[in-house]
Structure formats: C-alpha cells, structure tokens
Amino acid sequence: MSRFVVGHAAGKDWRRASREATRQLGPLPDRKHIGFVYVTQEAGANLSDIMRNLQFETGIRNWVGACGIGICANDAEYFGEPAVAVMAAAVDEDQFKLFDTEKSEPTDWTPPGTSEALGGGFAIIHGDPGGRDVLRMLPFFAQASGAFLSGGLAAPGLDASQVAGGVTGGGFSGALFAPDVAVATAVSQGCVPCGPLRHITECDRNVAVTIDDTPALDMLYADAGEEYRGNLSDAAGTVFVGFPIAGSDQGDYVVRNLMGADEERGLLGIGAPLSRGQPIMFCRRDAEAAREDLRTRLAHLKKRIGATPRGAIYSSCVARGPHLFEANEEAAMIQEVLGAIPLIGFFGSGEISNDRLYTQTGVLSVFL
C-alpha cells in the first residue's frame, strides 16, 4: 500500500468542487488503486454524477465513501456548501474488496485472506441511517464478516448516500481489507459522565421506570442537575445516557439520546432497548472535555502506531465539528498531534467502531 494522496475543495456547485478536488490528486501511477470519497449533503443529490467524473478522470474503479452532513480533509472542514473530498492509494487487488449488503449475501462479506472460521481483517463501513434496523444489522454484519469495523452512518434524507464501486444505499457498504493491511483505530467521546454508575431496576422496552430503585426521572435530576426539574426541555442536546461497554480497558461507553419523559410517573424514554440490571449513567455534552479526550486519545494512538501513517479516515458525529469545537478545530487537532497525514472523513448520523453504533463520538482509522 502506498502513501495516500488527498484532494478537497468547495465551490458554488458540485462540478467545481469535484473538478478541483480531483485535480489536487495529481497524476496517479499506473497501478491499481482504491479511492475514498466524501461529499457534503449540498452535493449529495449529484453523487452519481460526481462518481462518473471521478472514475473517468482518475481511472480508479474501486471507490468507497458516503454523503455526510459535513466533511473534512486534512485540516479543513466543510459544512453548508457543496464540497468534495477524495483520497487514493495504490493497494494490491488481493488486499481488499468492496461490499454492499443490499447486493450480496453474507457468505461474501469476509475480507480477502480470511475465512468465516478464522475471522480477522478490517472494514471501512458506511450505513444508511434510514435503513432497516441498523442496530440489529450492524452486529450481524460484524459477526458474518469477522472484521473489525470502522466508519459511520451517512447523511439522512437521500435514497442513495453511499459509494461502493457505484452509488448505493439502504444497508451497509464499504471496503474489506486483508489482515496484513495494518490499521489502528481510536474512539473519542464528546460526552462525560455527570454521575456515578447506576443500574436499571425496572423498565418497559425503552422506558426506564426506576434506576437504583428510584424513579428514573428523579435520578436524572439527582445526577444531571435539579435545574432541569420542570424544565426538562433544557436538557435536550445537553444531557444523555451512557451504557458502559463490558470488558473495555478504556472505560468505553455508548451514548444514547433521551426520547421523552413522564413527569407525573417519573418515567424516562431512552433511545435504546433496556433490560433489568443494565448498567447506566447520565452524561453531559461538554466541549472542553471533548477537546481533552480527543487530544488524549490521539496521543495514545501516536504511541501505539510508532510509524508514519500512510493515511487516515475520520468519522465524526454531526453534533461535533463546529457545533462543539471551533471551526476546523477537530480536523486540525488530528493533524497537530499525529503530524501532517493524509486525512479525509465525514460528519454523519452515527459512528461505528467494531460492532457498535456510537453517537457524540469521533472514530479515527489510521492506515500504517
């Protein structure tokens, strides 16, 4: 695998952005390549046209990518305008293959050089936020492929918001890499716990009735703040719930939204299925804590990789980016800590690491 090359641009329309991003790739050696492409939702309706141009102008047939609510490339981030980011690298054909769950069977979801019995490998994966039961489908795909997954959900509202060779949508798609393709990943949280670890003691599907034998809503007020009592709408976008991941040596957890509440009965609706005895904690969205966590995770990643990365892909939550950091800060921090590495990525509707769907996080994949 060669070092990746990146091109990115915004324009008054998708044509200008795509043309300039492609030009920045420069001449590509006459070898097989894989390309990654991300476009903003303002250019998403023209994704098929962008792909036709990319394949014609670069000669690369194997493209993988998605439409994001925003995108990033190197130390730049783009929101609210037509923008295109592309990245390419020479990769042997026996080291990767594209996949699309809407067009293939589970028997074809294993990375090259692996088997269903052995597992292994790595996948860059993109999903449709409006697809059927992504929470159920994701662990099924992870188990069927045996690969470590990294990626995210595309922008909502488009029938075809993904790229895997051609434009597609409805399920999951991306690229599967052989075990000898070295990749390191990191997950950075945007929320921090604001109370101790607790447990659900009574629930009904996704409704928490009691937490630690106390009405669930009262426990939210106790941990997140009494200022929300009678003003629960103020907690929207600020207070979340976290579910610790069993066995994680990083203290990892997935964050889910509050979906509603019954003040009279003390009930709390949560955007995830619940079960008795399930560990739970309340979290707050916090910009300074998110900065510190991202910088810490990047520093740990830098120590782990011990080499100059060939390139990187970043999947971040739309609630991050300029909604949590300063403009361009998130992408620039990656460049600052890891060095000036080729980087592209997108801000989407959910982030994927291994077999889990996260929110409020950033998931970085570094090719070594």
Secondary structure per residue as TSV (DSSP state, phi and psi in degrees):
chain	resnum	aa	ss	phi	psi
A	1	M	-	360.0	132.3
A	2	S	-	-86.6	170.1
A	3	R	-	-67.1	140.0
A	4	F	-	-73.9	154.1
A	5	V	E	-120.9	145.6
A	6	V	E	-125.6	143.4
A	7	G	E	-136.1	142.5
A	8	H	E	-156.3	148.0
A	9	A	E	-166.9	156.6
A	10	A	E	-118.5	158.3
A	11	G	-	-157.7	176.4
A	12	K	S	-66.5	-24.9
A	13	D	S	-145.6	170.5
A	14	W	H	-64.6	-30.9
A	15	R	H	-62.0	-47.5
A	16	R	H	-64.4	-43.1
A	17	A	H	-63.0	-45.9
A	18	S	H	-65.6	-43.4
A	19	R	H	-61.9	-44.4
A	20	E	H	-70.5	-41.4
A	21	A	H	-60.9	-42.1
A	22	T	H	-66.0	-40.6
A	23	R	H	-59.1	-37.5
A	24	Q	H	-68.8	-18.4
A	25	L	H	-64.3	-29.3
A	26	G	-	74.0	-176.8
A	27	P	-	-67.9	133.9
A	28	L	-	-102.1	138.0
A	29	P	-	-56.8	155.7
A	30	D	S	-79.9	66.2
A	31	R	S	-136.0	166.7
A	32	K	-	-68.4	136.4
A	33	H	E	-128.6	158.4
A	34	I	E	-116.9	140.6
A	35	G	E	-120.3	146.8
A	36	F	E	-117.9	138.2
A	37	V	E	-138.7	133.8
A	38	Y	E	-131.3	138.0
A	39	V	E	-130.1	152.6
A	40	T	E	-75.3	163.2
A	41	Q	H	-65.3	-21.8
A	42	E	H	-69.5	-19.7
A	43	A	H	-106.7	-2.7
A	44	G	H	-62.6	-33.5
A	45	A	T	-65.3	-19.2
A	46	N	T	-107.2	22.2
A	47	L	H	-59.7	-38.8
A	48	S	H	-63.3	-41.5
A	49	D	H	-66.0	-41.5
A	50	I	H	-60.4	-41.9
A	51	M	H	-67.1	-40.8
A	52	R	H	-59.5	-43.0
A	53	N	H	-66.6	-42.9
A	54	L	H	-60.8	-46.5
A	55	Q	H	-65.4	-37.5
A	56	F	H	-70.6	-44.3
A	57	E	H	-78.7	-27.2
A	58	T	H	-103.5	-22.1
A	59	G	-	78.8	-1.4
A	60	I	-	-81.9	126.0
A	61	R	-	-95.3	-28.1
A	62	N	-	-95.3	90.4
A	63	W	E	-110.1	143.8
A	64	V	E	-134.2	139.6
A	65	G	E	171.7	-162.3
A	66	A	E	-164.7	165.8
A	67	C	E	-93.8	125.1
A	68	G	E	-109.7	161.9
A	69	I	S	-66.5	-31.6
A	70	G	E	-144.4	168.5
A	71	I	E	-137.2	165.6
A	72	C	E	-137.7	156.3
A	73	A	E	-155.9	127.4
A	74	N	T	51.1	-115.1
A	75	D	T	-108.7	21.7
A	76	A	E	-117.6	148.4
A	77	E	E	-127.9	144.2
A	78	Y	E	-126.7	127.3
A	79	F	E	-138.8	145.3
A	80	G	S	72.3	17.7
A	81	E	S	-153.6	156.3
A	82	P	-	-63.8	123.5
A	83	A	E	-148.8	150.0
A	84	V	E	-136.6	135.4
A	85	A	E	-126.6	132.8
A	86	V	E	-131.7	149.5
A	87	M	E	-146.3	138.8
A	88	A	E	-137.8	151.5
A	89	A	E	-151.9	147.8
A	90	A	E	-79.0	122.7
A	91	V	-	-136.2	134.4
A	92	D	-	-59.9	142.4
A	93	E	G	-62.3	-27.3
A	94	D	G	-84.0	4.7
A	95	Q	G	-101.4	-7.1
A	96	F	E	-154.1	161.1
A	97	K	E	-152.8	150.5
A	98	L	E	-85.8	155.9
A	99	F	E	-141.3	154.7
A	100	D	E	-150.2	110.0
A	101	T	T	-65.4	-19.3
A	102	E	T	-78.6	-14.7
A	103	K	T	-124.1	5.0
A	104	S	S	-142.3	168.6
A	105	E	-	-99.5	157.8
A	106	P	G	-54.1	-28.1
A	107	T	G	-66.1	-15.3
A	108	D	G	-105.2	15.3
A	109	W	-	-98.2	5.7
A	110	T	S	-86.8	141.4
A	111	P	-	-62.6	155.6
A	112	P	T	-62.1	144.9
A	113	G	T	79.6	8.9
A	114	T	-	-127.0	175.7
A	115	S	-	-139.6	165.0
A	116	E	T	-59.7	-32.4
A	117	A	T	-76.4	-39.5
A	118	L	T	-85.0	-34.0
A	119	G	-	68.3	-161.1
A	120	G	-	99.8	176.4
A	121	G	-	90.3	-178.1
A	122	F	E	-144.4	150.8
A	123	A	E	-138.2	133.4
A	124	I	E	-89.0	122.5
A	125	I	E	-128.9	139.6
A	126	H	E	-126.8	143.7
A	127	G	E	-131.0	161.1
A	128	D	-	-92.9	115.7
A	129	P	T	-64.3	-19.9
A	130	G	T	-98.2	6.5
A	131	G	S	-71.8	168.8
A	132	R	T	-73.8	116.0
A	133	D	T	48.2	64.0
A	134	V	H	-64.4	-31.0
A	135	L	H	-64.6	-31.3
A	136	R	H	-83.3	-39.5
A	137	M	H	-70.3	-33.8
A	138	L	H	-61.3	-54.3
A	139	P	H	-64.2	-28.5
A	140	F	H	-64.8	-44.6
A	141	F	H	-65.8	-41.1
A	142	A	H	-59.7	-42.9
A	143	Q	H	-69.0	-42.2
A	144	A	H	-66.6	-36.7
A	145	S	H	-83.5	-30.4
A	146	G	-	71.8	7.3
A	147	A	-	-97.0	158.1
A	148	F	E	-83.1	125.7
A	149	L	E	-100.4	145.5
A	150	S	E	-150.2	128.6
A	151	G	E	164.7	-140.3
A	152	G	E	-176.7	178.5
A	153	L	E	-93.3	139.1
A	154	A	-	-73.4	179.3
A	155	A	-	-64.8	144.2
A	156	P	T	-78.9	166.0
A	157	G	T	91.5	0.0
A	158	L	-	-116.2	137.7
A	159	D	S	-69.8	-34.0
A	160	A	-	-130.5	97.3
A	161	S	-	-118.9	11.1
A	162	Q	E	-125.2	162.0
A	163	V	E	-129.6	128.4
A	164	A	E	-148.4	83.9
A	165	G	S	84.2	-64.7
A	166	G	S	-123.4	-177.3
A	167	V	E	-77.0	136.4
A	168	T	E	-149.3	-176.9
A	169	G	-	177.9	174.7
A	170	G	S	101.0	-25.5
A	171	G	S	-141.4	-131.7
A	172	F	E	-117.3	147.5
A	173	S	E	-151.2	168.0
A	174	G	E	156.6	-146.9
A	175	A	E	-132.7	134.5
A	176	L	E	-102.3	131.8
A	177	F	E	-114.9	145.3
A	178	A	-	-65.9	157.6
A	179	P	T	-58.9	-24.6
A	180	D	T	-82.4	0.5
A	181	V	S	-87.2	110.9
A	182	A	-	-82.6	126.0
A	183	V	E	-138.0	138.8
A	184	A	E	-120.5	143.3
A	185	T	E	-129.2	160.8
A	186	A	E	-149.9	147.3
A	187	V	E	-119.7	127.6
A	188	S	E	-114.4	131.6
A	189	Q	E	-88.4	148.4
A	190	G	S	-107.5	-4.6
A	191	C	E	-123.3	150.2
A	192	V	E	-125.2	145.5
A	193	P	E	-60.5	139.4
A	194	C	-	-115.9	14.2
A	195	G	S	-162.0	176.0
A	196	P	-	-75.5	168.6
A	197	L	-	-68.6	129.3
A	198	R	E	-126.1	-177.7
A	199	H	E	-138.4	142.4
A	200	I	E	-75.1	126.0
A	201	T	E	-107.3	-18.2
A	202	E	E	-154.4	136.9
A	203	C	E	-155.1	166.2
A	204	D	E	-140.3	101.4
A	205	R	T	56.1	-109.4
A	206	N	T	-103.2	16.2
A	207	V	E	-105.8	119.8
A	208	A	E	-83.7	121.3
A	209	V	E	-90.5	-53.0
A	210	T	E	-133.4	147.3
A	211	I	E	-126.2	123.9
A	212	D	T	51.3	42.0
A	213	D	T	61.8	22.7
A	214	T	E	-122.5	142.2
A	215	P	E	-47.0	131.8
A	216	A	H	-56.3	-40.8
A	217	L	H	-67.7	-36.7
A	218	D	H	-63.4	-34.9
A	219	M	H	-69.6	-34.7
A	220	L	H	-60.6	-46.5
A	221	Y	H	-62.6	-37.5
A	222	A	H	-66.1	-38.1
A	223	D	H	-91.9	-41.3
A	224	A	H	-89.9	-26.5
A	225	G	-	138.5	134.0
A	226	E	G	-66.9	-16.4
A	227	E	G	-64.6	-15.8
A	228	Y	G	-87.0	-10.3
A	229	R	T	-66.1	121.7
A	230	G	T	80.6	-7.0
A	231	N	-	-134.9	47.6
A	232	L	G	-63.5	-25.6
A	233	S	G	-60.5	-24.8
A	234	D	G	-69.1	-17.9
A	235	A	G	-81.0	-14.7
A	236	A	T	-61.0	128.6
A	237	G	T	79.2	-1.6
A	238	T	T	-120.7	-43.4
A	239	V	E	-105.9	134.8
A	240	F	E	-136.9	177.4
A	241	V	E	-116.5	146.3
A	242	G	E	-119.3	143.2
A	243	F	E	-118.7	110.5
A	244	P	E	-59.4	145.8
A	245	I	-	-94.1	118.2
A	246	A	T	-59.9	133.5
A	247	G	T	83.5	-1.8
A	248	S	-	-72.0	129.6
A	249	D	T	-88.1	1.8
A	250	Q	T	-107.9	6.1
A	251	G	-	63.4	36.0
A	252	D	-	-74.2	153.7
A	253	Y	E	-155.5	154.5
A	254	V	E	-103.1	143.4
A	255	V	E	-107.0	138.1
A	256	R	E	-130.8	155.4
A	257	N	-	-79.1	154.2
A	258	L	E	-79.1	133.6
A	259	M	E	-106.5	-14.4
A	260	G	E	160.4	174.3
A	261	A	E	-154.1	154.9
A	262	D	E	-117.4	100.7
A	263	E	T	-61.4	-38.5
A	264	E	T	-67.2	-41.2
A	265	R	T	-100.1	-4.3
A	266	G	T	74.5	24.4
A	267	L	E	-88.0	153.5
A	268	L	E	-136.1	119.8
A	269	G	E	-86.3	134.6
A	270	I	E	-129.1	143.3
A	271	G	S	-78.6	51.6
A	272	A	S	-167.9	150.4
A	273	P	-	-66.5	144.0
A	274	L	-	-119.1	160.7
A	275	S	-	-146.7	153.2
A	276	R	T	-62.6	139.5
A	277	G	T	82.9	-3.8
A	278	Q	-	-68.4	129.7
A	279	P	E	-66.5	143.3
A	280	I	E	-153.6	150.8
A	281	M	E	-148.4	150.8
A	282	F	E	-88.9	144.2
A	283	C	E	-130.9	156.0
A	284	R	E	-119.2	142.1
A	285	R	E	-76.7	126.4
A	286	D	-	-144.2	116.5
A	287	A	H	-65.3	-45.9
A	288	E	H	-66.3	-40.7
A	289	A	H	-65.4	-36.5
A	290	A	H	-65.5	-40.6
A	291	R	H	-60.6	-47.5
A	292	E	H	-63.5	-41.3
A	293	D	H	-66.2	-43.2
A	294	L	H	-62.3	-46.0
A	295	R	H	-63.0	-40.6
A	296	T	H	-65.1	-45.5
A	297	R	H	-64.1	-37.9
A	298	L	H	-67.0	-40.8
A	299	A	H	-63.3	-41.8
A	300	H	H	-64.3	-41.0
A	301	L	H	-62.6	-41.9
A	302	K	H	-60.2	-40.1
A	303	K	H	-66.9	-37.1
A	304	R	H	-68.6	-40.9
A	305	I	H	-77.5	-37.5
A	306	G	-	54.8	25.8
A	307	A	S	-153.4	165.2
A	308	T	-	-80.4	117.9
A	309	P	-	-64.2	147.5
A	310	R	S	-80.7	-29.1
A	311	G	E	175.6	170.0
A	312	A	E	-149.7	152.8
A	313	I	E	-126.7	132.9
A	314	Y	E	-122.9	126.2
A	315	S	E	-114.3	118.8
A	316	S	E	-127.1	160.4
A	317	C	E	-78.2	142.9
A	318	V	T	-62.1	-21.9
A	319	A	T	-76.1	-7.9
A	320	R	S	-94.7	-135.7
A	321	G	G	54.1	-140.1
A	322	P	G	-69.0	-9.7
A	323	H	G	-81.4	-15.4
A	324	L	T	-126.4	-34.4
A	325	F	S	-110.7	178.4
A	326	E	S	-72.2	162.6
A	327	A	T	-56.9	130.9
A	328	N	T	69.2	0.5
A	329	E	H	-66.6	-39.4
A	330	E	H	-64.8	-49.6
A	331	A	H	-65.2	-40.5
A	332	A	H	-64.3	-34.3
A	333	M	H	-65.7	-37.7
A	334	I	H	-61.3	-45.0
A	335	Q	H	-64.3	-38.6
A	336	E	H	-64.8	-45.4
A	337	V	H	-79.9	-42.9
A	338	L	H	-92.1	-9.2
A	339	G	-	97.1	173.7
A	340	A	S	-77.4	76.8
A	341	I	-	-95.4	149.4
A	342	P	-	-61.3	125.2
A	343	L	E	-143.8	132.6
A	344	I	E	-139.1	164.3
A	345	G	E	-179.9	-170.6
A	346	F	E	-149.2	159.2
A	347	F	E	-107.1	118.1
A	348	G	E	-129.5	-154.8
A	349	S	S	-101.1	8.8
A	350	G	E	165.1	149.3
A	351	E	E	-116.0	145.8
A	352	I	E	-118.2	129.1
A	353	S	E	-139.7	124.2
A	354	N	T	59.5	-117.4
A	355	D	T	-112.1	23.3
A	356	R	E	-122.6	147.1
A	357	L	E	-101.1	120.6
A	358	Y	E	-104.2	166.9
A	359	T	S	-137.9	161.1
A	360	Q	S	65.1	19.4
A	361	T	E	-121.8	170.6
A	362	G	E	-123.7	131.4
A	363	V	E	-118.0	116.8
A	364	L	E	-109.2	133.2
A	365	S	E	-120.3	122.0
A	366	V	E	-114.2	121.0
A	367	F	E	-86.8	128.9
A	368	L	-	-104.6	360.0
